[in-house]
Structure formats: C-alpha cells, structure tokens
Amino acid sequence: MISLSPSRTLKALMTCALMVFGSLTHAQQVFRVTTIPEEAATEQVRKFTPLASYLEKRLGMKVEFTPVSDYPAAVEALVNKKVDLVWFGGFTHVQAQLRSGGKIVPIAQREEDTKFQSVFIAKTDSGIKTLADLKGKQISFGSQSSTSGHLMPRHFLLQAQINPEKDFRRIAYSGAHDATIASVVSGKVDAAALDITVWRKFVGENKVDTKAVNVFYTTPTFFNYNWSMHVDTAAELRERVKKALLDLDPATPEGKEILQLNRATRYIPTTPENYKGLESAGRSAGLI
C-alpha cells in the first residue's frame, strides 16, 4: 500500500478536482442548435450543418445541430435550456416567449423575414381561384404552431370572413411545408397554405409541376422567422453568435452556401417588438 504525506494527498486531491472541473468545463463547451421542423429532418440537417460548422469556427467550441420531432419540441428545448440557439418561426418565438415568461431573446432574422408571406395552393383544374372558393373544401395547414403555414393564413381567412371550423369540410395539419405541398399534389386535400419561400424552392428545383398545382392567393406581408436564445445565456456569447450570423457574407463561398441553404440574402438584427403583431394575431385567432 502506498502512503502519501498530507501535503502530497492535498496536492493529489486538488489535481483530481481540477481534472474533474476541466472535464465539466469542456463538457459545457458544446453549443447546441436546433430548428422548428418546417421540412423533413434530413433536409434540416442538410440546411443547417454548414451553419453549425461555421459557428464552431467562430465560437471556438463544438457545435451540435440536432433536429426535433415537432414545433412544440423546439419551443420546450429552448425554454428548458436543453439547446442554446433555435431557428423559430415568428409564432413559435411568441410561444416560447410566453412559455418562458419573457426570457427568450431574438437575435437575428433574415432580411426576407421583415416582409414575409404565405401562399395558398390548389390544383389548377380544381376551380379554386379565390379564398371564398375554399368553402366546403378539404384544406391543409402545416403545423398548428406554424406562422406561415397556419397562424397567418388563418388570420387572413378570418379577415376575409371565412371561419375554417365552420366553412371548411375538413381541416388537416400536415406538420411541415413539404408535406403540405404533397397533400395537394396527391389529392388528399383540395387546397393548402404554406411558407412562400418553401413553395419557391420547390418550384425552382422542379419538384412541383405548376401546370398541375399552383398559387391562387398570396397573403399580405408579416414578420416571421428568427434565431432566438435564452436570456440566461451569457450576454457575451449571445453577442458573439449574433455577430457571426450578421457577418455571413454572400460574397464568400462559405457565406453564399449557408445563406442559400437558409433561403436568405443576409441576416439582420431583430427585436422583440417585431413579433407583437403575431402575438395579437394569435390571440385574435384563438391560438393563444
């Protein structure tokens, strides 16, 4: 048996403690990112992995991107500090703010998110040309928590004196924008509402035949998506993340790839006030 002097024992204990503390510190140097599942998980990984790699270099710590199963899961993940950064829709940001008691901080949004729109689509031979033509039809929204796939389409329907619960034969919720398009293409529903940028992406990639299915109504503009963090995250780290996002430059190969994948021209600062209109719309529509 080896006997240590008190001083050597103390030194050994301090060394162990430092090793443990160092391990814990290292373990905490993992920056966790997720997003609302506006598209399939494989597409989310494809879109956001390059951004995670970029943030890893800018922050000097390991960055992990992990998809979640649904919109509420993204809200709960940030509210409960299971992740550090979330790509929210405007309405999920509002839900997270309310759920957390005002502890969620929006740090950046795409330039496109200052004037966002939703589109309503239907088969071109369906006879559906206006919102009024949706009465008596089977309609799909995206996720119930989606801004552009549910809240704002519902808001504009109500403004047009159309009550989905009373005027539609059936309401479906696809869960994601790509699934929404598929539901119209397949004939599962007569028409649907979704994010205009996802629609444009599908059209641009020839994933939908606009001779068969196309847009018949585009909504007025509204604020939408943002990157959000928890107020309990160190302010210095929040600022570094914000600066990294704002510094993405489409003139560089890396910046161009990330911005194109995120369907963005650039990222700009945002404030909580930008989402007050969505909160009002949510209350008016009975979703809050």
C-alpha positions in Angstrom: 0.0 0.0 0.0 1.4 3.4 -0.9 1.3 6.1 1.8 1.1 9.8 0.9 2.0 12.7 3.1 -0.8 15.2 3.9 0.7 17.7 1.5 1.0 15.2 -1.3 -2.5 14.0 -0.6 -3.9 17.5 -0.8 -2.0 18.1 -4.0 -3.4 14.9 -5.5 -6.9 15.8 -4.5 -6.5 19.3 -6.0 -5.2 17.7 -9.2 -8.2 15.4 -9.4 -10.6 18.2 -8.7 -9.0 20.3 -11.4 -9.2 17.4 -13.8 -12.9 16.9 -13.0 -13.6 20.7 -13.3 -11.7 20.8 -16.6 -13.8 17.9 -17.8 -17.0 19.6 -16.8 -15.9 22.9 -18.4 -15.0 21.0 -21.6 -18.4 19.3 -21.5 -20.1 22.7 -21.3 -18.3 23.9 -24.3 -20.8 22.3 -26.6 -23.1 24.8 -28.3 -26.5 23.1 -29.1 -28.6 24.2 -32.1 -32.0 23.1 -33.3 -34.8 24.4 -35.5 -38.5 24.1 -36.0 -39.1 21.1 -38.4 -40.5 23.1 -41.2 -39.2 20.4 -43.6 -38.1 16.8 -43.2 -35.3 16.1 -40.7 -32.9 15.1 -43.5 -33.5 18.4 -45.2 -33.0 20.3 -41.9 -29.7 18.5 -41.4 -28.6 19.4 -44.9 -29.6 23.0 -44.5 -28.1 23.7 -41.1 -25.0 21.5 -40.8 -22.8 24.0 -42.8 -24.0 26.8 -40.4 -23.1 24.6 -37.4 -19.6 24.2 -38.8 -19.3 27.9 -39.4 -20.4 28.7 -35.8 -18.0 26.1 -34.5 -15.1 28.1 -36.0 -16.4 31.5 -34.9 -17.3 30.5 -31.4 -14.3 28.2 -30.8 -16.4 25.4 -29.3 -18.1 22.3 -30.5 -21.4 23.0 -32.2 -24.1 20.3 -32.5 -27.1 20.5 -34.7 -30.0 18.1 -33.7 -33.4 18.1 -35.3 -36.5 17.9 -33.1 -39.7 16.0 -33.8 -42.2 18.9 -33.9 -42.7 22.6 -33.4 -43.6 22.4 -29.7 -40.4 20.3 -29.0 -38.3 23.2 -30.4 -40.1 25.6 -28.0 -39.6 23.4 -25.0 -36.0 22.7 -25.8 -35.0 26.4 -25.6 -37.4 27.3 -22.7 -35.8 24.5 -20.7 -32.3 25.3 -21.9 -31.7 22.0 -23.5 -30.4 23.9 -26.5 -28.6 27.2 -26.9 -29.9 28.5 -30.2 -33.1 27.8 -32.1 -34.4 28.8 -35.6 -38.0 29.7 -34.8 -41.0 30.8 -36.9 -42.4 34.1 -35.6 -45.3 32.3 -33.9 -43.1 29.7 -32.2 -40.9 32.6 -31.0 -44.0 34.2 -29.4 -45.0 30.8 -27.9 -41.5 30.4 -26.4 -41.6 34.0 -25.0 -45.0 33.4 -23.3 -43.9 29.9 -22.1 -40.7 31.2 -20.6 -42.1 34.4 -19.0 -40.3 36.7 -21.5 -36.9 35.0 -21.3 -36.3 34.3 -25.0 -34.2 36.8 -26.9 -34.5 37.1 -30.7 -31.0 38.0 -32.1 -31.2 37.9 -35.9 -33.6 37.3 -38.7 -33.3 37.1 -42.5 -33.8 40.2 -44.4 -36.7 38.3 -46.1 -38.4 37.9 -42.7 -39.3 41.6 -42.4 -41.9 41.2 -45.3 -42.8 37.5 -45.3 -45.8 36.0 -47.0 -47.8 32.8 -47.2 -49.3 31.2 -50.3 -52.5 29.2 -50.8 -52.1 26.5 -53.4 -54.6 24.2 -55.2 -54.8 22.1 -58.3 -55.2 24.3 -61.4 -58.2 22.3 -62.5 -59.9 22.5 -59.1 -62.0 25.6 -59.8 -60.5 27.2 -56.7 -59.5 30.8 -57.7 -60.2 32.8 -54.5 -60.4 32.3 -50.8 -64.2 32.2 -51.0 -63.9 29.2 -53.2 -62.4 27.2 -50.3 -65.8 27.0 -48.6 -66.9 23.4 -48.4 -63.5 22.1 -49.3 -60.8 20.0 -47.6 -57.9 22.2 -46.6 -54.5 21.6 -45.1 -52.3 23.8 -43.0 -48.8 22.9 -41.9 -48.0 22.5 -38.2 -50.6 24.0 -35.8 -47.7 26.2 -34.4 -46.5 27.3 -37.8 -46.6 31.1 -38.6 -46.7 30.9 -42.4 -48.3 27.5 -42.5 -51.2 28.1 -40.1 -51.4 31.3 -37.9 -51.2 33.9 -40.6 -53.2 32.0 -43.3 -55.9 31.6 -40.6 -55.6 35.2 -39.7 -56.2 36.4 -43.3 -59.0 33.9 -43.8 -60.8 35.3 -40.7 -60.3 38.8 -42.1 -62.0 37.6 -45.3 -65.0 36.4 -43.2 -64.1 32.8 -43.6 -64.1 30.6 -40.5 -62.1 27.4 -41.1 -64.0 25.4 -38.5 -67.4 26.3 -39.9 -66.7 26.8 -43.6 -64.3 24.0 -44.5 -65.4 20.4 -44.9 -62.3 19.1 -43.3 -59.1 20.6 -41.8 -55.8 18.7 -41.9 -52.4 19.5 -40.4 -49.5 18.2 -42.4 -46.8 19.0 -39.9 -44.4 20.5 -42.4 -44.4 22.7 -45.5 -43.1 20.0 -47.9 -45.8 17.6 -46.6 -48.3 20.3 -47.2 -47.4 20.5 -50.9 -47.5 16.7 -51.2 -51.0 16.6 -49.7 -52.3 18.9 -52.6 -50.3 17.1 -55.3 -51.6 13.7 -54.1 -55.2 14.9 -53.9 -55.6 14.3 -50.2 -56.9 17.8 -49.8 -58.3 20.4 -52.2 -56.0 23.3 -51.2 -53.4 24.3 -48.6 -51.4 27.1 -47.1 -47.6 27.3 -46.7 -44.4 29.3 -46.5 -43.8 31.2 -49.7 -40.0 30.5 -49.6 -40.6 26.7 -49.4 -43.0 26.9 -52.3 -40.5 28.9 -54.4 -37.8 26.4 -53.5 -39.9 23.5 -54.7 -40.8 25.4 -57.9 -37.1 26.3 -58.5 -36.0 22.8 -58.1 -38.7 21.4 -60.4 -40.2 19.4 -57.5 -43.7 20.5 -58.3 -45.5 21.0 -61.7 -47.1 24.4 -61.6 -49.3 23.4 -64.5 -50.9 20.9 -62.2 -50.7 22.7 -58.8 -50.1 26.5 -58.3 -50.7 29.5 -56.1 -54.1 31.1 -56.2 -53.7 33.6 -53.3 -50.7 35.3 -51.7 -51.1 37.0 -48.3 -50.1 40.5 -47.2 -46.7 40.7 -45.5 -45.8 40.0 -41.9 -42.7 39.4 -39.7 -41.6 35.8 -39.5 -38.6 33.6 -38.6 -35.7 34.5 -36.3 -32.8 32.9 -34.4 -33.5 33.0 -30.7 -31.5 32.4 -27.5 -32.3 32.2 -23.8 -31.7 35.3 -21.6 -29.8 33.1 -19.2 -27.1 32.5 -21.8 -24.1 34.8 -21.2 -24.7 38.1 -22.9 -21.1 37.9 -24.3 -21.9 34.6 -26.0 -25.2 35.9 -27.4 -23.4 38.8 -28.9 -20.8 36.6 -30.5 -23.5 34.4 -32.0 -25.3 37.4 -33.3 -22.2 38.9 -34.8 -21.4 35.6 -36.5 -24.8 35.5 -38.1 -24.7 39.1 -39.2 -21.2 38.6 -40.6 -22.3 35.9 -43.1 -21.3 37.4 -46.5 -22.8 36.2 -49.8 -19.6 37.3 -51.5 -17.6 34.5 -49.8 -18.1 30.8 -50.8 -18.9 29.8 -47.2 -21.3 32.6 -46.7 -23.0 32.1 -50.0 -23.6 28.4 -49.3 -25.0 29.0 -45.8 -27.3 31.8 -46.9 -28.6 30.0 -49.9 -29.3 26.9 -47.8 -31.2 29.1 -45.3 -33.0 30.9 -48.2 -31.6 34.2 -47.1 -29.9 37.2 -48.8 -28.4 38.1 -45.4 -29.1 38.2 -41.7 -30.1 41.5 -39.9 -30.7 42.4 -36.3 -34.2 42.0 -34.9 -36.1 43.0 -31.7 -39.0 41.5 -29.6 -41.3 44.3 -30.8 -41.2 42.9 -34.3 -43.3 39.9 -33.1 -46.0 41.7 -31.2 -48.3 41.7 -34.3 -48.0 37.9 -34.4 -49.0 37.7 -30.8 -52.0 39.8 -31.5 -52.9 37.7 -34.5 -52.5 34.5 -32.4 -54.9 35.9 -29.7 -57.4 37.0 -32.3 -57.4 33.6 -33.9 -57.8 31.8 -30.6 -54.4 30.1 -30.8 -53.0 31.7 -27.7 
